[in-house]
């Protein structure tokens, strides 16, 4: 997520994902028809200080990008989202 670290790969599939802040055990849960694209959108928003979730943005600002870990919670059909 920082220039020196590549975020773990997310599949370009529909599903439910989570972003974990390992520094304070807070979580963001989301859903997307394309989790890889959505992860990239989150990373761009964090880097520019414009993430919609202010708590997660504050976590990024305080603890840095290595504190945020992306997880696949469940794969779903697009119709199930």
Order of alpha helices (4+ residues) and beta strands (2+ residues): beta-beta-alpha-alpha-beta
